[in-house]
Amino acid sequence: MFIYVMKIVIKPHKTVEFDDTLRSISRNFLKAKGCLGYSVCRDTEKKNTFTVVGEWKTRQTMEKHFKNSDYEVLIGAVRVLSENFEMNIAEVTKSGSLELAREQIASQ
């Protein structure tokens, strides 16, 4: 599984516009082949900070997503409406529940 996490700080007077953009494209992301999940969180303390998480079955499906017109809309909105933007991409090699977390802690 491949995941990208975007941390986006939107200009304070542009948060409604950014939120509207996310609402208009998010459904399409979830319908995309290979999408395992797509979520948006808004920071409870810093109301103009959003975290976007996309989960993809393979690297190829994620890369296809990056070439999609809706993703280009997202990046365009980030360029115009944000003060700061950071993106991280990772491959998940293990996933699990609380038991996995306990195993990882015990192995350290």
NORJO-V669639 format. One record per pair of residues at least 12 apart in sequence whose C-alpha atoms are under 8 Angstrom apart, sorted by the first residue. I is the first residue (numbers start at 1). GAP is how many residues later the second one is. Records with the same first field share a line. If there is no record, write none. Layout:
# NORJO-V669639
I->GAP / GAP
This chain:
# NORJO-V669639
1->54 / 55 / 56 / 57 / 58 / 90 / 91 / 92
2->53 / 54 / 55 / 56 / 57 / 60 / 87 / 88 / 89 / 90
3->50 / 51 / 52 / 53 / 86 / 87 / 88 / 89
4->48 / 49 / 50 / 51 / 83 / 84 / 85 / 86
5->46 / 47 / 48 / 49 / 82 / 83 / 84
6->44 / 45 / 46 / 47 / 79 / 80 / 81 / 82
7->42 / 43 / 44 / 45 / 78 / 79 / 80
8->41 / 42 / 43 / 44 / 70 / 74 / 75 / 76 / 77 / 78
9->39 / 40 / 41 / 73 / 74 / 75 / 76
10->38 / 39 / 40 / 68 / 71 / 72 / 73 / 74
11->37 / 70 / 71 / 72
12->36
14->67
15->33 / 66
18->59 / 60 / 63
21->53 / 56
22->52
25->45 / 46 / 49
26->12
28->42
29->36 / 41
32->33
33->28
34->22 / 23 / 24 / 27 / 28
35->19 / 20 / 21 / 22 / 26 / 27
36->18 / 19 / 20 / 21
37->16 / 17 / 18 / 19
38->14 / 15 / 16 / 17
39->13 / 14 / 15
40->12 / 13
